[in-house]
């Protein structure tokens, strides 16, 4: 399993226009959904995206992080 900081930093690195960790983007493990919850806020709009652990690992390893970009891209 990846860790929260690692995942948040990788998302910020790939999509710098989304902002930064703990400023307007928060990543945390959601035990109820058994997935990583990525909360993003920009211009008063808030959205939450869930990443399965395997998808989060692929993102951290630089393979793909497409779901986050598609979900949050609508706010940019």
Residue, then its C-alpha position, 0 to 999 in steps of 0.5 A: x500500500x502506498x502512503x498518503x504523502x507519497x500519493x499526494x505529492x505525485x498527484x501534485x507533481x503530475x498535475x501542478x495546476x491542481x494546487x498543493x497537498x494540504x492547501x487545496x488537496x487532501x489525500x486520505x485512506x477511506x476505510x469504509x470504501x477501501x480506497x484512497x479519497x482525494x479531496x480537491x477544492x478550487x474556486x469554492x467547488x469541491x470534489x472527491x475522487x476515489x482511487x483503488x489501492x492498485x491505481x494509487x500504486x500505479x500513479x505513484x510509480x508513474x504508470x498512470x494517474x488518469x482518473x484524477x486528471x479527468x475528474x479534476x480537469x473539469x475545474x481547470 
